Amino acid sequence: MNVRYRIELSQAERGELTTMLSGGKHAARKLKRAQILLAADAGSSDDEIARTVAVGGSTVYRTKRHFVEGNLERALNEEQRPGAERKLTGKQEALLVATACASPPEGRARWTLKLLAGAMVKLTEHKSLSHETVRRRLAENGLKPWRKDMWCIPQVDGEYVARMEDVLDLYAEAPDPKRPVVCFDESPVQLIGEVRQPIPAKPGQFERYDYEYRRNGTVNLFVVLDVHRPWRKVKLTERRAAEDYAQCMRELVDVHYPEAEYIRVVQDNLSTHSGGALYQAFPPAEARRILRRLEFHYTPKHASWLNMVEIEIGVLRSQCLDRRIDDPKRLRREIAAWQRQRNAARARIKWMFTTDKARAKMGHAYPDTSKES
């Protein structure tokens, strides 16, 4: 390393690197190269940079050389060194990918880089294989076998499709005050109190609260969202029994939409979400009166994502409930304030998924009707 490369960044390049480091949404290797370039531009020696950034001297040298001989992009995204051979052949890389996608060894919940490196040594002629080599090859294929996502995996059949398209067509209709469309759902909320007094935030220090907390029971939230106008209503109850659901339906008819001919209610398949709940709560004549003004539309089983109010509940949790609240009265006040503000702001859920998009995107999942019966 006899050649000494001098780094002189332009103002634009310094700004780009500084922004990259402050954002933090980049690979660690790329961020280290950005630190190397900024330190070199500031006049630090290679030894100082290697010690401060925690990299080898060769990494500092190559990063500076690629910047001087190439450009900023090449320095940040170092490719394989000229003349260096890939440790895994094409077939071996395919084997690595197949192994990472298979079940982990017995007794292990998931693959790790160490396990995969050991497996490849057994499956190939390599005497050893570094974790970094395995990581790079997996990254090229977009694989992180140590991660798993919990996902909704529905059984798509004719009934699923029929309910999905029914709900999507409702969302796509023009607003009709005489036949409003509302989404309905409920959500439990745990009442949590502090055991020790939190320490307020101050300059240079976050607010701190103790990891220990006190459970004060749970309450239930019934949430109603109008699909075609910026309005929502949250009702707090001690439980979510059939009688509570029936009361919500009566309020929907008599309080919230007294002038509507009938109200179309989108809801999931919970056992209490039925006309029978009203007959459990009211005399037959009253139950019948309310049901004449309601038209139920059910989302497919295992497809609550189709209920627009699920999004609204997520907003409520992130904007209002993401904290410790131990008293039902305070919780009711906080939710009421959130509701007033959101209604006043005329906040809406912008639903983009339509029946046509469902057929185009989920066509492979629709039942196959091409086969002759």
C-alpha positions as a Markdown table, in Angstrom:
| # | Residue | x | y | z |
|---|---|---|---|---|
| 1 | Met | 0.0 | 0.0 | 0.0 |
| 2 | Asn | 2.6 | 2.5 | -1.1 |
| 3 | Val | 0.1 | 4.8 | -2.9 |
| 4 | Arg | -1.5 | 7.4 | -0.6 |
| 5 | Tyr | -5.0 | 8.4 | -1.8 |
| 6 | Arg | -6.1 | 11.9 | -0.8 |
| 7 | Ile | -9.8 | 12.3 | -0.2 |
| 8 | Glu | -11.4 | 15.7 | -0.9 |
| 9 | Leu | -15.2 | 15.6 | -0.8 |
| 10 | Ser | -17.4 | 18.2 | -2.4 |
| 11 | Gln | -20.0 | 19.9 | -0.3 |
| 12 | Ala | -22.7 | 17.9 | -2.0 |
| 13 | Glu | -20.9 | 14.6 | -1.3 |
| 14 | Arg | -20.4 | 15.6 | 2.4 |
| 15 | Gly | -24.1 | 16.3 | 2.6 |
| 16 | Glu | -25.1 | 13.0 | 1.0 |
| 17 | Leu | -22.8 | 11.0 | 3.4 |
| 18 | Thr | -24.0 | 12.9 | 6.4 |
| 19 | Thr | -27.6 | 12.4 | 5.5 |
| 20 | Met | -26.9 | 8.7 | 5.0 |
| 21 | Leu | -25.4 | 8.3 | 8.4 |
| 22 | Ser | -28.2 | 10.2 | 10.2 |
| 23 | Gly | -30.9 | 8.1 | 8.5 |
| 24 | Gly | -29.4 | 4.8 | 9.3 |
| 25 | Lys | -31.5 | 2.8 | 6.8 |
| 26 | His | -28.5 | 1.3 | 5.0 |
| 27 | Ala | -26.3 | -1.7 | 5.2 |
| 28 | Ala | -23.7 | -1.5 | 8.0 |
| 29 | Arg | -20.9 | -2.0 | 5.5 |
| 30 | Lys | -22.1 | 1.0 | 3.4 |
| 31 | Leu | -22.4 | 3.2 | 6.5 |
| 32 | Lys | -18.8 | 2.3 | 7.6 |
| 33 | Arg | -17.5 | 3.3 | 4.2 |
| 34 | Ala | -19.3 | 6.6 | 4.5 |
| 35 | Gln | -17.6 | 7.1 | 7.9 |
| 36 | Ile | -14.3 | 6.3 | 6.3 |
| 37 | Leu | -14.7 | 8.9 | 3.6 |
| 38 | Leu | -15.8 | 11.6 | 6.0 |
| 39 | Ala | -13.0 | 10.9 | 8.4 |
| 40 | Ala | -10.4 | 10.9 | 5.5 |
| 41 | Asp | -11.9 | 14.1 | 4.2 |
| 42 | Ala | -11.4 | 15.6 | 7.7 |
| 43 | Gly | -7.7 | 14.7 | 7.6 |
| 44 | Ser | -7.6 | 11.6 | 9.8 |
| 45 | Ser | -4.9 | 9.1 | 9.2 |
| 46 | Asp | -5.6 | 5.6 | 7.9 |
| 47 | Asp | -4.7 | 4.1 | 11.3 |
| 48 | Glu | -7.0 | 6.5 | 13.2 |
| 49 | Ile | -9.8 | 5.8 | 10.8 |
| 50 | Ala | -9.4 | 2.0 | 11.1 |
| 51 | Arg | -9.4 | 2.2 | 14.9 |
| 52 | Thr | -12.3 | 4.6 | 15.1 |
| 53 | Val | -14.6 | 2.9 | 12.5 |
| 54 | Ala | -13.5 | -0.6 | 13.7 |
| 55 | Val | -12.4 | -1.9 | 10.3 |
| 56 | Gly | -9.2 | -3.2 | 8.9 |
| 57 | Gly | -6.6 | -1.1 | 7.3 |
| 58 | Ser | -7.2 | -2.8 | 3.9 |
| 59 | Thr | -10.8 | -1.7 | 4.0 |
| 60 | Val | -9.8 | 1.9 | 4.6 |
| 61 | Tyr | -7.3 | 1.7 | 1.7 |
| 62 | Arg | -9.7 | 0.1 | -0.8 |
| 63 | Thr | -12.5 | 2.6 | 0.1 |
| 64 | Lys | -10.2 | 5.6 | -0.6 |
| 65 | Arg | -8.8 | 4.0 | -3.7 |
| 66 | His | -12.3 | 3.3 | -5.2 |
| 67 | Phe | -13.3 | 6.9 | -4.5 |
| 68 | Val | -10.2 | 8.4 | -6.1 |
| 69 | Glu | -10.1 | 6.1 | -9.1 |
| 70 | Gly | -13.8 | 5.8 | -9.5 |
| 71 | Asn | -16.5 | 7.8 | -7.7 |
| 72 | Leu | -18.6 | 8.0 | -4.6 |
| 73 | Glu | -21.0 | 5.3 | -5.7 |
| 74 | Arg | -18.2 | 2.8 | -6.3 |
| 75 | Ala | -16.6 | 3.6 | -2.9 |
| 76 | Leu | -19.8 | 3.0 | -1.0 |
| 77 | Asn | -20.8 | -0.1 | -2.9 |
| 78 | Glu | -17.6 | -2.1 | -3.1 |
| 79 | Glu | -17.9 | -5.0 | -5.5 |
| 80 | Gln | -15.9 | -8.1 | -5.5 |
| 81 | Arg | -12.1 | -7.4 | -5.7 |
| 82 | Pro | -10.7 | -7.9 | -9.2 |
| 83 | Gly | -9.3 | -11.4 | -9.6 |
| 84 | Ala | -10.9 | -12.7 | -6.4 |
| 85 | Glu | -12.9 | -15.9 | -7.0 |
| 86 | Arg | -16.3 | -16.5 | -5.5 |
| 87 | Lys | -16.0 | -19.2 | -2.8 |
| 88 | Leu | -19.3 | -20.8 | -3.9 |
| 89 | Thr | -20.0 | -21.9 | -7.4 |
| 90 | Gly | -23.4 | -21.4 | -9.0 |
| 91 | Lys | -24.5 | -24.9 | -8.0 |
| 92 | Gln | -23.3 | -24.4 | -4.5 |
| 93 | Glu | -25.1 | -21.1 | -4.2 |
| 94 | Ala | -28.3 | -22.8 | -5.4 |
| 95 | Leu | -27.7 | -25.5 | -2.7 |
| 96 | Leu | -27.2 | -22.8 | -0.1 |
| 97 | Val | -30.5 | -21.2 | -1.0 |
| 98 | Ala | -32.3 | -24.5 | -1.0 |
| 99 | Thr | -30.9 | -25.3 | 2.4 |
| 100 | Ala | -31.9 | -22.0 | 3.8 |
| 101 | Cys | -35.4 | -22.5 | 2.6 |
| 102 | Ala | -35.7 | -25.9 | 4.1 |
| 103 | Ser | -36.5 | -26.8 | 7.7 |
| 104 | Pro | -33.7 | -26.1 | 10.2 |
| 105 | Pro | -31.9 | -29.0 | 11.9 |
| 106 | Glu | -33.8 | -30.9 | 14.6 |
| 107 | Gly | -33.7 | -29.1 | 17.9 |
| 108 | Arg | -33.3 | -25.6 | 16.3 |
| 109 | Ala | -36.1 | -23.1 | 15.7 |
| 110 | Arg | -34.4 | -21.4 | 12.7 |
| 111 | Trp | -31.3 | -21.3 | 10.6 |
| 112 | Thr | -28.4 | -19.1 | 11.6 |
| 113 | Leu | -25.4 | -18.1 | 9.6 |
| 114 | Lys | -23.2 | -20.4 | 11.7 |
| 115 | Leu | -25.6 | -23.4 | 11.1 |
| 116 | Leu | -25.7 | -22.7 | 7.4 |
| 117 | Ala | -22.0 | -22.4 | 7.1 |
| 118 | Gly | -21.6 | -25.7 | 8.9 |
| 119 | Ala | -24.2 | -27.3 | 6.7 |
| 120 | Met | -22.5 | -26.1 | 3.5 |
| 121 | Val | -19.1 | -27.5 | 4.7 |
| 122 | Lys | -20.8 | -30.9 | 5.0 |
| 123 | Leu | -22.6 | -30.7 | 1.7 |
| 124 | Thr | -19.6 | -29.4 | -0.3 |
| 125 | Glu | -15.8 | -29.9 | -0.6 |
| 126 | His | -15.1 | -26.8 | 1.4 |
| 127 | Lys | -13.0 | -27.3 | 4.5 |
| 128 | Ser | -14.4 | -24.1 | 6.0 |
| 129 | Leu | -16.8 | -21.3 | 5.1 |
| 130 | Ser | -17.1 | -17.9 | 6.7 |
| 131 | His | -20.3 | -16.5 | 8.0 |
| 132 | Glu | -19.8 | -13.4 | 5.9 |
| 133 | Thr | -19.7 | -15.5 | 2.7 |
| 134 | Val | -23.0 | -17.1 | 3.6 |
| 135 | Arg | -24.5 | -13.8 | 4.5 |
| 136 | Arg | -23.5 | -12.2 | 1.2 |
| 137 | Arg | -24.9 | -15.0 | -0.9 |
| 138 | Leu | -28.1 | -15.0 | 1.0 |
| 139 | Ala | -28.4 | -11.2 | 0.7 |
| 140 | Glu | -28.0 | -11.5 | -3.1 |
| 141 | Asn | -31.0 | -13.7 | -3.1 |
| 142 | Gly | -33.0 | -11.6 | -0.7 |
| 143 | Leu | -33.0 | -14.3 | 2.0 |
| 144 | Lys | -33.0 | -14.0 | 5.8 |
| 145 | Pro | -33.8 | -17.5 | 7.0 |
| 146 | Trp | -33.6 | -16.6 | 10.7 |
| 147 | Arg | -36.7 | -14.3 | 10.2 |
| 148 | Lys | -40.3 | -15.4 | 10.0 |
| 149 | Asp | -43.5 | -13.4 | 9.5 |
| 150 | Met | -46.8 | -14.2 | 11.0 |
| 151 | Trp | -49.2 | -13.9 | 8.1 |
| 152 | Cys | -52.9 | -14.4 | 7.3 |
| 153 | Ile | -53.2 | -17.5 | 5.1 |
| 154 | Pro | -56.8 | -17.8 | 4.1 |
| 155 | Gln | -58.6 | -20.7 | 2.4 |
| 156 | Val | -59.8 | -19.0 | -0.8 |
| 157 | Asp | -62.9 | -20.7 | -2.2 |
| 158 | Gly | -66.2 | -19.5 | -3.8 |
| 159 | Glu | -67.6 | -18.3 | -0.4 |
| 160 | Tyr | -64.4 | -16.3 | 0.3 |
| 161 | Val | -64.5 | -14.7 | -3.2 |
| 162 | Ala | -68.3 | -13.9 | -2.9 |
| 163 | Arg | -67.9 | -12.2 | 0.4 |
| 164 | Met | -64.8 | -10.3 | -0.6 |
| 165 | Glu | -66.3 | -8.9 | -3.8 |
| 166 | Asp | -69.6 | -8.0 | -1.9 |
| 167 | Val | -67.6 | -5.9 | 0.6 |
| 168 | Leu | -65.4 | -4.3 | -2.1 |
| 169 | Asp | -68.4 | -3.4 | -4.2 |
| 170 | Leu | -70.0 | -1.7 | -1.2 |
| 171 | Tyr | -66.8 | 0.4 | -0.6 |
| 172 | Ala | -66.9 | 1.4 | -4.3 |
| 173 | Glu | -70.5 | 2.7 | -4.3 |
| 174 | Ala | -71.3 | 6.3 | -4.4 |
| 175 | Pro | -72.4 | 7.8 | -1.0 |
| 176 | Asp | -76.1 | 7.4 | -0.3 |
| 177 | Pro | -77.3 | 9.0 | 3.0 |
| 178 | Lys | -80.4 | 6.9 | 2.9 |
| 179 | Arg | -78.3 | 3.7 | 2.7 |
| 180 | Pro | -75.1 | 4.4 | 4.6 |
| 181 | Val | -72.2 | 1.8 | 4.7 |
| 182 | Val | -70.5 | 1.5 | 8.1 |
| 183 | Cys | -67.7 | -0.8 | 9.3 |
| 184 | Phe | -68.0 | -2.3 | 12.7 |
| 185 | Asp | -65.6 | -4.2 | 15.0 |
| 186 | Glu | -64.4 | -4.4 | 18.6 |
| 187 | Ser | -61.1 | -4.5 | 20.3 |
| 188 | Pro | -60.0 | -5.3 | 23.8 |
| 189 | Val | -57.8 | -2.9 | 25.7 |
| 190 | Gln | -55.8 | -3.8 | 28.8 |
| 191 | Leu | -55.7 | -1.3 | 31.6 |
| 192 | Ile | -52.1 | -0.9 | 32.8 |
| 193 | Gly | -50.8 | 1.3 | 35.6 |
| 194 | Glu | -47.4 | 2.4 | 36.8 |
| 195 | Val | -45.8 | 0.7 | 39.8 |
| 196 | Arg | -43.2 | 3.5 | 40.1 |
| 197 | Gln | -43.4 | 7.1 | 39.0 |
| 198 | Pro | -41.9 | 7.7 | 35.5 |
| 199 | Ile | -39.0 | 10.1 | 35.2 |
| 200 | Pro | -40.0 | 13.0 | 32.8 |
| 201 | Ala | -37.9 | 13.8 | 29.8 |
| 202 | Lys | -35.3 | 16.5 | 29.9 |
| 203 | Pro | -32.6 | 17.9 | 27.5 |
| 204 | Gly | -30.4 | 15.0 | 26.4 |
| 205 | Gln | -32.5 | 12.3 | 28.1 |
| 206 | Phe | -35.6 | 10.4 | 27.1 |
| 207 | Glu | -38.6 | 10.0 | 29.4 |
| 208 | Arg | -38.0 | 6.8 | 31.4 |
| 209 | Tyr | -40.5 | 4.4 | 32.9 |
| 210 | Asp | -40.1 | 1.2 | 34.8 |
| 211 | Tyr | -40.4 | -2.1 | 33.0 |
| 212 | Glu | -42.7 | -3.4 | 35.8 |
| 213 | Tyr | -46.3 | -2.5 | 35.6 |
| 214 | Arg | -49.7 | -3.2 | 37.3 |
| 215 | Arg | -52.6 | -4.9 | 35.5 |
| 216 | Asn | -56.0 | -3.4 | 36.2 |
| 217 | Gly | -58.2 | -5.6 | 34.0 |
| 218 | Thr | -59.5 | -5.1 | 30.5 |
| 219 | Val | -62.3 | -3.2 | 28.8 |
| 220 | Asn | -63.7 | -3.5 | 25.3 |
| 221 | Leu | -64.0 | -0.9 | 22.5 |
| 222 | Phe | -66.8 | -1.1 | 19.9 |
| 223 | Val | -65.7 | 1.0 | 16.9 |
| 224 | Val | -68.0 | 2.2 | 14.1 |
| 225 | Leu | -66.6 | 3.9 | 11.0 |
| 226 | Asp | -68.6 | 5.4 | 8.2 |
| 227 | Val | -67.1 | 4.4 | 4.8 |
| 228 | His | -68.3 | 7.4 | 2.8 |
| 229 | Arg | -67.9 | 10.3 | 5.3 |
| 230 | Pro | -65.3 | 11.4 | 7.8 |
| 231 | Trp | -67.0 | 10.0 | 11.0 |
| 232 | Arg | -66.2 | 7.4 | 13.5 |
| 233 | Lys | -67.6 | 6.5 | 17.0 |
| 234 | Val | -65.9 | 4.6 | 19.7 |
| 235 | Lys | -67.8 | 3.1 | 22.6 |
| 236 | Leu | -66.2 | 1.7 | 25.7 |
| 237 | Thr | -67.8 | -1.2 | 27.6 |
| 238 | Glu | -66.8 | -3.6 | 30.3 |
| 239 | Arg | -67.3 | -6.6 | 28.1 |
| 240 | Arg | -68.3 | -7.6 | 24.6 |
| 241 | Ala | -71.3 | -9.8 | 25.1 |
| 242 | Ala | -74.2 | -10.2 | 22.7 |
| 243 | Glu | -76.2 | -7.7 | 24.7 |
| 244 | Asp | -73.5 | -5.1 | 24.3 |
| 245 | Tyr | -73.4 | -5.7 | 20.6 |
| 246 | Ala | -77.2 | -5.4 | 20.4 |
| 247 | Gln | -77.0 | -2.0 | 22.2 |
| 248 | Cys | -74.5 | -0.8 | 19.6 |
| 249 | Met | -76.8 | -1.8 | 16.8 |
| 250 | Arg | -79.8 | 0.0 | 18.4 |
| 251 | Glu | -77.7 | 3.2 | 18.8 |
| 252 | Leu | -76.6 | 2.9 | 15.2 |
| 253 | Val | -80.3 | 2.8 | 14.1 |
| 254 | Asp | -81.8 | 5.3 | 16.6 |
| 255 | Val | -79.0 | 7.7 | 17.4 |
| 256 | His | -76.4 | 7.8 | 14.7 |
| 257 | Tyr | -78.5 | 7.2 | 11.5 |
| 258 | Pro | -82.2 | 7.9 | 12.5 |
| 259 | Glu | -83.1 | 9.2 | 9.0 |
| 260 | Ala | -81.6 | 6.3 | 7.0 |
| 261 | Glu | -83.9 | 3.8 | 5.4 |
| 262 | Tyr | -81.5 | 1.0 | 6.3 |
| 263 | Ile | -77.8 | 0.8 | 7.3 |
| 264 | Arg | -75.4 | -1.6 | 5.7 |
| 265 | Val | -73.0 | -3.0 | 8.3 |
| 266 | Val | -69.7 | -4.6 | 7.3 |
| 267 | Gln | -68.4 | -6.9 | 10.1 |
| 268 | Asp | -66.5 | -10.1 | 10.7 |
| 269 | Asn | -67.9 | -13.5 | 11.6 |
| 270 | Leu | -67.8 | -13.3 | 15.4 |
| 271 | Ser | -70.6 | -15.4 | 17.0 |
| 272 | Thr | -72.3 | -12.3 | 18.6 |
| 273 | His | -72.4 | -10.4 | 15.2 |
| 274 | Ser | -75.8 | -11.7 | 14.2 |
| 275 | Gly | -79.5 | -10.9 | 14.5 |
| 276 | Gly | -79.8 | -13.5 | 17.2 |
| 277 | Ala | -77.9 | -11.1 | 19.6 |
| 278 | Leu | -80.7 | -8.6 | 19.3 |
| 279 | Tyr | -83.3 | -11.2 | 20.3 |
| 280 | Gln | -81.2 | -12.1 | 23.3 |
| 281 | Ala | -81.2 | -8.4 | 24.4 |
| 282 | Phe | -84.6 | -7.1 | 23.4 |
| 283 | Pro | -88.2 | -8.2 | 23.2 |
| 284 | Pro | -89.0 | -9.7 | 19.8 |
| 285 | Ala | -90.9 | -6.7 | 18.5 |
| 286 | Glu | -88.0 | -4.4 | 19.3 |
| 287 | Ala | -85.4 | -6.7 | 17.9 |
| 288 | Arg | -87.4 | -7.0 | 14.7 |
| 289 | Arg | -87.8 | -3.2 | 14.4 |
| 290 | Ile | -84.0 | -2.7 | 14.7 |
| 291 | Leu | -83.2 | -5.6 | 12.2 |
| 292 | Arg | -85.5 | -4.1 | 9.6 |
| 293 | Arg | -83.1 | -1.2 | 9.5 |
| 294 | Leu | -79.9 | -3.2 | 9.2 |
| 295 | Glu | -78.3 | -5.2 | 6.4 |
| 296 | Phe | -75.3 | -7.3 | 7.4 |
| 297 | His | -72.4 | -7.9 | 5.1 |
| 298 | Tyr | -69.7 | -10.3 | 6.4 |
| 299 | Thr | -66.1 | -10.3 | 5.5 |
| 300 | Pro | -64.7 | -13.7 | 4.5 |
| 301 | Lys | -63.5 | -15.9 | 7.3 |
| 302 | His | -59.8 | -15.2 | 8.2 |
| 303 | Ala | -59.9 | -12.0 | 6.2 |
| 304 | Ser | -60.6 | -9.2 | 8.7 |
| 305 | Trp | -58.2 | -7.0 | 6.7 |
| 306 | Leu | -61.2 | -6.4 | 4.4 |
| 307 | Asn | -62.9 | -4.5 | 7.2 |
| 308 | Met | -61.9 | -0.9 | 6.9 |
| 309 | Val | -62.4 | -0.3 | 10.6 |
| 310 | Glu | -59.4 | -2.5 | 11.3 |
| 311 | Ile | -57.2 | 0.3 | 9.9 |
| 312 | Glu | -59.1 | 2.9 | 12.1 |
| 313 | Ile | -58.5 | 0.8 | 15.2 |
| 314 | Gly | -54.8 | 0.7 | 14.3 |
| 315 | Val | -54.7 | 4.5 | 14.1 |
| 316 | Leu | -56.5 | 4.7 | 17.4 |
| 317 | Arg | -53.9 | 2.4 | 19.0 |
| 318 | Ser | -50.9 | 4.3 | 17.6 |
| 319 | Gln | -52.2 | 7.8 | 18.2 |
| 320 | Cys | -54.0 | 7.4 | 21.5 |
| 321 | Leu | -53.6 | 4.1 | 23.2 |
| 322 | Asp | -49.8 | 3.5 | 22.9 |
| 323 | Arg | -49.2 | 4.3 | 26.5 |
| 324 | Arg | -50.1 | 3.1 | 30.0 |
| 325 | Ile | -53.6 | 4.0 | 31.1 |
| 326 | Asp | -55.0 | 2.3 | 34.2 |
| 327 | Asp | -58.3 | 4.0 | 34.8 |
| 328 | Pro | -61.5 | 3.4 | 32.6 |
| 329 | Lys | -62.7 | 7.0 | 33.2 |
| 330 | Arg | -59.4 | 8.4 | 31.9 |
| 331 | Leu | -59.4 | 6.0 | 29.0 |
| 332 | Arg | -62.9 | 7.1 | 28.1 |
| 333 | Arg | -61.8 | 10.8 | 28.2 |
| 334 | Glu | -58.7 | 10.2 | 26.1 |
| 335 | Ile | -60.6 | 8.3 | 23.5 |
| 336 | Ala | -63.3 | 10.9 | 23.3 |
| 337 | Ala | -60.8 | 13.6 | 22.8 |
| 338 | Trp | -59.1 | 11.6 | 20.0 |
| 339 | Gln | -62.4 | 11.0 | 18.4 |
| 340 | Arg | -63.4 | 14.6 | 18.4 |
| 341 | Gln | -60.1 | 15.7 | 16.9 |
| 342 | Arg | -60.1 | 13.0 | 14.2 |
| 343 | Asn | -63.7 | 13.8 | 13.2 |
| 344 | Ala | -63.0 | 17.6 | 13.2 |
| 345 | Ala | -60.0 | 17.0 | 11.0 |
| 346 | Arg | -62.3 | 15.1 | 8.6 |
| 347 | Ala | -59.9 | 12.2 | 8.5 |
| 348 | Arg | -60.8 | 9.4 | 6.1 |
| 349 | Ile | -59.5 | 5.9 | 5.3 |
| 350 | Lys | -58.4 | 6.0 | 1.6 |
| 351 | Trp | -59.4 | 2.5 | 0.4 |
| 352 | Met | -57.6 | 1.6 | -2.8 |
| 353 | Phe | -58.4 | -2.1 | -3.2 |
| 354 | Thr | -61.2 | -2.8 | -5.6 |
| 355 | Thr | -63.0 | -5.8 | -7.1 |
| 356 | Asp | -61.1 | -5.4 | -10.4 |
| 357 | Lys | -57.7 | -5.2 | -8.5 |
| 358 | Ala | -58.7 | -8.3 | -6.5 |
| 359 | Arg | -59.3 | -10.3 | -9.7 |
| 360 | Ala | -56.0 | -9.1 | -11.2 |
| 361 | Lys | -53.9 | -9.5 | -8.1 |
| 362 | Met | -55.5 | -12.6 | -6.6 |
| 363 | Gly | -56.6 | -14.3 | -9.8 |
| 364 | His | -54.4 | -17.3 | -9.1 |
| 365 | Ala | -56.2 | -17.8 | -5.8 |
| 366 | Tyr | -59.7 | -17.7 | -7.2 |
| 367 | Pro | -61.4 | -21.1 | -7.6 |
| 368 | Asp | -60.5 | -22.7 | -10.9 |
| 369 | Thr | -63.7 | -22.9 | -13.0 |
| 370 | Ser | -62.0 | -23.9 | -16.2 |
| 371 | Lys | -62.3 | -27.6 | -15.5 |
| 372 | Glu | -65.4 | -29.3 | -16.7 |
| 373 | Ser | -67.6 | -30.8 | -14.0 |
